[in-house]
């Protein structure tokens, strides 16, 4: 079977009583997760969802995410995972652009009102006909008038379902990625893209279903890294996922100890947080004895974090590289070898990489800089409903990443410049163009340039440099507060600076490199 849900089903057949997902005191076996996913599939079919239809979900790292994710796949539909930090305007855009017909959303918390944003966004769309609110208590009433609770809806469904057979090239998941065009676009990932990327864990990390790993799931599952490397990667080899809905270093260390975690995947700020939270109350020797693999992506790891983590945990952090469009893993450090600090490693098995010029021609010279291009089993089908963008990004099977890099004599790649103007804040990619387009709709803003500035905690912080309309009384603080209402929490500018003019070229292009 080519359906990505076969990862769950095959492990259920072999290890029905093995623990698949842990959240606090809740421990679900493979059989329980599979049965619950079957109920979701039955629910979707009963509501008219057909193979190929799009179904969205806004759920943090909770067992509900995994259950609904695989339930959607079993029904032959396409999963559209949405960032739980999105605001109503952003939710509405993603639902409409993906043509989602059903939507599952967690009710949220006072600190993270996912549910309200999801409900408001859903009501602004025409494509979604079924909305299910996932409550922390399955028996609780819906917090939104007219919304059906997930618990009540699935309770009436059978835990038996025969998964819909899909073709290898059918779309399994649409992952939204922002870009220089402003609005996010959906990368269509095939069943084989996602499955083969998850199965690469055997070659990359020595994954073995006879000695399964226990993964600490702190990377958000709506993001490609957590979804493929942690969730699907664990299920590909009968592993256990220990979920932490929101990263907090001390809590993460506690879960690593209490659950004998063997695999940790995170972004650089998470490793920085773990090291900073170590104190006399933490049994570092036990942590080190359990931990087998540590992997990182999203941004380059500083030399000091590499060194200190190996000293304290006895494990060398493996650095990798990839994009939503590449499912996501394209390259990785070699397991068991000394790290080449600053390198993103070598292409994973079945994947090729090369450096190209603007015209797609190969860069020939050793150590010369070019744009990284990727080809292999991990390359997306294309951008949903965007043939022009797809044609621009993919040529003869090669995907152009937009990232500039170099390759050393041993074939190890290094990123030397990031994709266009992209900002990386706390491991999240932020594209200034999207922020600028929304800020320009504010009546106070005449012209704006969004840049990233160094930040000790998040790596980079988002700053908006603005020329105001003459006489407008709006303050910097008011614009920051307005931005907070418009954007996901990781996107809005924390810093606003008013200027009388912006540096420009003779053709009127803003010179962002002269801003700070």
C-alpha positions, 0 to 999 in steps of 0.5 A: 500500500502506498498510503502514508497511513501504512506506517501506522498500520504496519506497526499496529499489525506487528506491535499492537500493544507497544506504546505509540504516543505519550502525553503526561499520564496518557499512554496510547498503544499503536492499536489504540491510535490506529483504532481512533484514526479509523474512527476519524476516517469513518467520520470524514467519509460519513460527512461526504469527504472523498479521496483527494479532498483537503482537510485542515487541522490546527492542533498543537503537540497533542495525541489528537494531532497524530490521530486526526492526521492519520485518519485523514490519510486513511480516508484518502484525503489530503492533510493540511496542517496549519500553524496553531499561532495563526490569527483569524485572517491568516486561518481564513486565507489558508483554508480558502487557498487550500480548498479545505472541506473539513477543519479540525481545531483545538479549543486552545487556552487563554494564553493561546486562543487557537480555537477562537482564531480558527472559528473566526477564520472558518466563518470567513471561508466558503469551502469548509463545510465541516468544522470540529472543535477538539476539546481537552475534555472529550465530554465537554460541550463546544465553546462555539455555538453551532460547532460540533465537538470532535469527541461527540462526532467520533464517539458514534464511529466504528474503530474499524476502517479499510484505508483507501488505496492511494497512488504513490503520486497522490498528494498526502500533505500540503505544507504552507510556506511563505515566500518572496511573493508575499502570500504563503503557498502550499507545497504538495507532498506526495505519499512517497515523498513523505514515506521515503523521507521518514524511512530514511531514518534507518540510514541517517540515525540507525533507526531499528524497529527491534530496538525502537527509539523514544522521541521527545516531540517538542518541534511543532507537528504542523511543521515539516521537521517535527512531522517527518523526523519525529512523528512519521519517523517514529512510526516508521520504526515502531518508536514512541513519541513523548509529546510536549505541547509547548517547549519549556526547557526544564519540562523537556529535561524532566520528560527526557528523564522520566520517559528514558528519551533516546532521540531529541530533535530541535532547533538551535534555540532549544539546545541553548535552552536545554543547556541553560536549564541544567542544574543540580536537580537534573540527573545529567548522567542518566540523560546522557546514558539514555540519549542516542541521537540528537538532531538539529535544523532550522539554523546553524548551531554555534560552535559552543553549543556543539561542544557543550552539548557533547561534553554534557550529554555525550552525543554529537548533534547532527545538523541537517537541511531541508525545506517544506518543499523537500519533505523536508530532509535533503542533507544530514551530517553523518551519524557516528562521525565528527561534526563539521561545524557549520556544515549541513552535511551531505545529501541523504540516500536517494537525493542529489544536491548541486550548486547552480547559477541563476540560469540553472547551469552548474557551478563547476569550481570547487568551493565556489558559491552557487544556489543549492538545487535538490533532486530526489524522492523528496521533491514536492509535486508542486505548489498547489494551484500555482503552476507558474511558481512551480515552473520557476522552482522546479526544472528537469526534476531539480528544485532550486532552494533559493539558498546560497551555499558551497561544497567542500572537497569531501562533498559536505555542503555549507549555507553561506546566505539565506533565501532572499530576505528570510528571517529566522526567529526562534527556528521559524522562517519569516518572510519580510514581504508577507509582513510588509504587505499587511503593514502597508494596509495600516492607514499610518504606513506610507512605506515599510521595510521589514528586516531581521536584527540580532537577538540573543534569545531568538537568534533574530528579531523582526523589525519594521522600519516605517515612513509614516503618512504626514501628520499621522499620530500613530505611535510605535507601540500602537503599530506593534499592538496592531501587528500582534493582532494581524500576525501569528505570534512569531511573525509580528514585528516587536520593534518599530522605528519611524524614519523620514526616509529609507535608503534606496537604489537609483531604481527605487529599490529599498537597500535593506542591507543599509538598515539595522 
